[in-house]
């Protein structure tokens, strides 16, 4: 039953994760310093991963997270031991005898002849390019022309059999997308995990010989101001769009705290649908924008919880005033200003696909997205992989880590007040249901704010064998503006389950 104009709600159950400011080079196996970009249900530009932390250390609570950046406050320990028995692909090793038949041990820290190593070593078959890894599994790729990466379930909370991604290794991150699969790639967390004589490069997630790279001599800490043209970061420099502010970041694994060598850092997925142990960007933690680099950063919610169940926030580059292709989130201050949002909305993000550019902001209590879709000829569209150009406005109800959904079974009706100058497709995602879509039509353009009510009866499965609507597993509600060249604008003045 719908109030106002006739429309219905669609639910797509591709797992939608939090989105970090991204940088290009995510799909590159040699991990060059990244530039801006996006990662979403469609190919975006990517960001870089962040270093994980070993499970034998305690996950920090908010008090620890807010400590000043710098060397992690951990006891000096040796790199993780190689498990008994022979490791399969992606497993730890210190030599060939530690790996299963047919696999070699790559990047063992003990080999001083190697300028670059993987924390804990990496059992894998050798390769010279990606074609050599085609038979391993979807998502496997040739890392730096050396070895085939272990496959993993990108954008999902675990592998299909319930096993933790990348064998549960805190020094690896799953890089990829739901549609193409993922691969386990290095993500060192600090110098301690690299062993004597080596240091962690937050730009690549690998361990380098001390003094072997100028990256190791850079003193720009995570969250400090930087310039993409002349980076001072020990990791890499990310920004919020053309001509916007820039902050130092680095490789990390989502859900593994203490990235970038400091307990005051938070790893945020670089992909829109990223989940725990996926590739992420490392950011400085904050409680307000006053904690961030002046004139460069703003404090935004992460969708992550500390060990004491406190919501974590991080410093993101300030959103530019002009539309951009880079994903954006509302700041903590903006979330307070958005008076029509239900209290159970964890964060709000905007992102685009194709030739669209957008900016996300709050105006008179309403959450708005506006921008433009550039006109493209057939050749341009083909070069972009025929991806649709669209702007998305997403309201996140679930958390990324620990993964949790919003139970709206007792308040199943979604109330939405919307004004938009083009048609809007409304859909939702469910936790642990990547890839499923649920039925619907499009909301017609409505220049004036129009109220709508959606009930479970309005939700119809679109895909064969799709699971039914389950209001206990709500992850996010997203608005996608209809395709078409030219400017667009949409504002949501109210959104809540009641």
N, C-alpha and C positions, 0 to 999 in steps of 0.2 A: 504494500500500500504506500503510495507516494503522495506527499503534500506538495502543492505548487505545481510546477510544470511536470509533465509526465516523463519519467526517466527511471532508470534502474541502476543498481550498483553492481560493479564487476569485481570479482576477486581473483587476483592472480597470485598463485602461491609460490612464486619464485622467492626464495629467501632474500629479503632486502636488508642489507646491513647499513651500518653507519658509513658515512662518507667523509673521508679526509681530504684535505687539499692535496691534489695529485701532481705528479710530475712525470714527464715523459721518460721513456727508457725502461718501463716496467717489464716489457716483454723481451728486452735485450738480455742476452745471457752474460754479457761482459760488464753489465751494470755501469754504464757511463753516468756521469752526473745528470740527473733528470731535469726536465723543464716542466712547464705547466701541462695540465691535462685533466682528463676525466676518466673514470671507469664505471660503467653502469651496465644495464642489461644490453647495451650495445658497446662496440669498442670505443673506449675513451682513451685519453692519454693517461699515463699512469704515474704512480709515484714510486717510491722505493721502500723497501722493507725496513723493519727495525729490529734490533738485536734482542733476542729473548734472554731469559734468565733461568738458570738451572733450577730444577725442582727441589734440590736439596737446600735451597734458600727459602726464607719465609716471604710470602707475598706481602708487600707493604700495606699498612693501613694508611688512612689519610694523613696522619701525623708524619709518617715517613715520607709519603709522597710529596709533602710540601717542603721537605728539606731542600736546601739550596743545591743547585746543580753542581756536579763535580764528581770525583771518583766515588763509585758506589760504596756505601758503608757496609761492606761485606768482609768477612775474614779471607785472607789470602789462601786459596785452595788450588789444588792441581786440577787440570782438565778432567772432565767426567771419565771414569774408567770404561774400557771396552767390555761389554757384557760377555758372559761365558757363552761358549758355542760360537757358531759362525753367523755373522750378520748377513741379512738379505739386503737388497738394494735400498740405499738410503740409511743403512745402519752404521754405527760407529766402528772405527777400526784404527789400529796403529800400524798395520802391515797386511800384506796379502793373505796371510794365514788366518786372519780374523774374518775374512769374507767367504761367503758361499762359493761353490765351484762356479767358474765362469765370470766371477766379479773380481775387480781389482780394488785396492785401497787407494783412494785419491785424497790428496791434501792433508796427510797426517802431519801433525805439527813437529814430530820428531825428525822429519826429513829436512835438514837444513839447506839442502840444495834447492828447495822450492821457495820462491819469493812470496807465494800466496798459498795459504792453506785453508781448510775447512775446520772449524772448531770441532774436535772429536773425530775427525776423519769422515770419509764417505765411501761406502762400498757401492760400486756401480760398474756396469759394462763400459768399455771405452767407446769413444765416438770422435768423428771429425766434423760432422754437421748434423742438423736435426733429422735428416732422412735416416741416419743410422739408428735413431731411437724410435722410429715409427712402430716397430714391433714390440716395444716395451709395454706401452699403455697410452691411452689418450692423455695428452697433457705433458708427457715426458719430452724433454728437449735436451739438446747438447749444450752443456755449460762450458763456455769459453773454449770450445773445441776439444774438450778433454773427456767428459763422462756424461752418460745419460742420467738425468735426474729421476728420482723416484716419483711416481704419480701420486696425486692426492685429490681429495674431494673439495675443490675450491668452492667457496660460498656456502658451505655446509658445516654444521657443528662437529661432525665426525664422519668417518668413513661409513659406507653402507652397512658394514658388519658391526658398527659401534666402536671400532678401534679408533683411537685418537690419531689425528692427521700427522703425517710425517713421523710415525712411530712414537708420538708424544715427545719428540726431541725439542727442547727449548732453544736450541741453536739453529733450527731450521724454520722456514716459513713457507706456506703454500701460496705460490704465485699462479694466478690464472683466473678464469671466470667459470661460472656455472655451465655455460654453453660449450666450452672447449676443454674443460678439465684443468687440472693444476699440476704443478711440479714443485717438489721440495727443494728449496734453495737456501744457501747459507745465510745466517742472520746472527752473527756474534753480538753479544750484549755488552761486553767490556773487555779490557785487556786481560783480566784474570783468566777468562776461559780460553785464551789463546795460547797460554803456556809461556815459559821463559823465552825471552828474546823476540817475542812477537807482540804486535799490538792490533787492536780491532779497528778496521776501517768501517766507519758508520755509513760510508758511501756505497760499499759493496757487500757488507755483511761478512767479509772474509778476514782472515788473520794475515797481516803482512809482517815481514821482517822489520824490526825496529830500525827507523831511519831510512827505510827503502823508498818511501813515497812522501811527497810534500803534503799530501792529504793529512798524514799523521802529525805534521808540525803546525797545522792550522789550529787556532785557539778559539774559534767561534763555537760557543756552547749551544746546545739544543735550545731553541727559542730566542736566540739573539738575532738582532737585525743583520741583514746581509744583502749583497747584490748578486743577482744571478750572473752578471757579466764578469764578476771578479770575486768568486766565492771565498770567504774566509772561514767557511764551515769545515769541521772535521768530517761532516757528512756531506750534505748538499743543501742548496738554497731553494726554497719553494715560495711561490707567491699566490695571490688570490686572483690574478688576471692581469691583463695588459696594463702596465703602468701602476700596478698596485704595490702595496707593502710586501716585504719579503722577510722570511724567518728561516733560521737554520733548522734542518731536520735530518733524519737518517733512517736507515733500514731497521725494521723491527718485525716481531711476530705478535699478532694481536692476542692479548690475554696474558702475555709474559711481561711482567712489570720490570721497571728499572732500565728501560732501553737507553741507548746513547750514553752509557756510562754514568747515569745519575738516577737516584731514586725519586727525584722530583719530576720524572718524565712519564708520559702516557703514550702507549702505542694505539693509534687509531687506524682502522682499515682504510686503505687507499681506494678501495672499490665500493661502489654504492651497495653492492650485495655482500660485502665482506663479512666474515664471521671470525670466531676465535681461531687462532693459529694461522690465519691468512696473512698475506703480506700487508704491511702497514707503514705509516709514517710516524716517526717519533716526535712528540711534541712536549713542550714544557707544561706542567700542570698548573692550575690556577683556581682561585676561588672568586675572582673578579677580574675585570679588564685592567685594573690597577696593577695586577701582578705581572702583566705582559709588557713587552718592549714598548715604550712610549711612542705613539704615533705609528706603530707597525702591527701590533697584535690586538686581538679582542678575545675575551674568554667565552668559549662556547661549550655546551654539554657534549660529553663523549658517548653516552650510552653504555658506559662501563661502570662497574661498582668496585670499590676497594674491598679489602679483606674484611673490613668492619661494616660492609654494606652501605657505605657512603657513596653518593653519586660523584663521579670524577668529571672534571672539566679540563679543558686544555686551551692553550693560546694558539689561535689560528691567525693567519695574515688578515689584516683588515679587509673587509669586502670593498671592492672598488665602486665608485659611483656610477660607472658605465657598465652595461651588460657584458658578460664574459662567458666563456665556455667552461670555466672552472667551477666545480661544485661548491656550494655555499651552505652555511648553517646560520640560523639566528643566534645571536649572542645571548648570554644570560639576561642582560638588560632588556633585549628585545622580547624575550620570552615573557618577562614581567609586563611588558607594554601590550602584548597581544591579549587583550582582555577577554576575547571570545573563545579562547582555547580551554578545553577541559584540563583539569589538574593532572590527569593521567598521561598527557602528551609529554614524552621524554625529551624530544628535540624535533626541530623542523629543518628540513633541508630542501634546497632547490638544485636541480641539475638539468642538463640539456643533452640532446643527441643530434647528430647530423650537423647542419649549418645553423642551428639555433644558437642564440646568445641570450642570457637573461641576467637579471639582478634580483636579489631577494631582500625584502625590507618590510617594516611595519609602518602602517599609515593609519592614524586615527583608530588604533586598536585592532586593525585588520592585518592579516598576513598577506602580502602581495608579492606577485612575481610579474615582471614585465621585461620586454625585450623585443627582439626581432629575429625573423628567420630570413636569412639572405637568399636571394634568388639564385638558383643553380641550374646550369644547363644539363642535358642528359649525360655529357661526358663527366662533369663534376660529380653527379649523383652516382655514376658507375664507379668512379674512383673511390668513393666513400663507402663502397660495398652496399649501395642501395639502402642504406639505413635511413629511417625516417627522421625528419627534422622536427623535433618537438621539445617543449619545455615541460618539466615535471615539478610538482610541488608536493612534498611528502611529509606526512605527520607520523612520527615514530612512536608507537605505544610499547613495543617490546625493547628489551635490552640485549646488547651484543654479548657481553660477558660479565658474570655468568649468564648464559642464554636464558631468557625468560620472556613469556608472552603476557598479554593483557587478557584477563578473563572478563568478558563482557556478557557472560551467559545470563546474568540477572538484569542487565541493562542493555538488551540487544539492539535497540533502535539508535541509529546514527542520525544526529541532527546536524545539518550543514546549511550555512547561509553563504551564498556564493554570488559574486558578480563577475562576469567574464565577457570579453568581446569576441570570443570564438567558442566553438563547442568544446566541451570538457568530458573526457573519459575518466570515470572514477573507478578505482579498483583497490583491493586490499591484498595483503600478503599474510600468510600464516607461518608461524614458526615450524621448522622441520618439514615443510612441504615445498621445497624448491621445484619450480617448473609447472605447477598446476595453476590453471586459470578458471575463474568462475564467471558466469554469464553476464551479459548486459548491453545496454544501449548507451548512447551518449547524451549528456545534458546539453540542450540547445543554448546558443549564446543568450545571455541575459545581462544587458548593460547595467540594470539596476539590481541591487542585492535581492536575491530570491531565496526563501527558505525551502529546504527539502528534508524529508524524513525517509530513511531507508530501514526496512525491517528484514529479518531473515528470509521471509517469503519472497523478497525481491531478488534474492541471490540464487542464481541457477547455474549449474555446472555447464561449462562450455566444452570441456575436453572429455573424451571417452575415458571411463574408469577413474575420473577425477573424484577425489574424496569429497564428501559433503561439507558444507559450511560448518565450522566448529568455532563458536564464539569464545571458547576458552583459549584459543591459540592465536589470537590476533597479534600481528607484528606491526603492521603499518597500514595506513590509508593514504593513497596517492592520487593526485589529480594530474592527468596528462592533457595538455592543451592540444587541440586538433591540429593536423598538419596544415600547411599552407604558408606561402611566402608573405612577408610583411610584418608589421608590428603586432604585438599582442599584449594583453594585460588581464590578470585575474586576481581577485582579492577574496579571501575567506575571512568573514567577520565573525563566524561562529563554527565550531566543530567540536562535538562531544558526543559520547555515548550516554544516554539517559534512559 
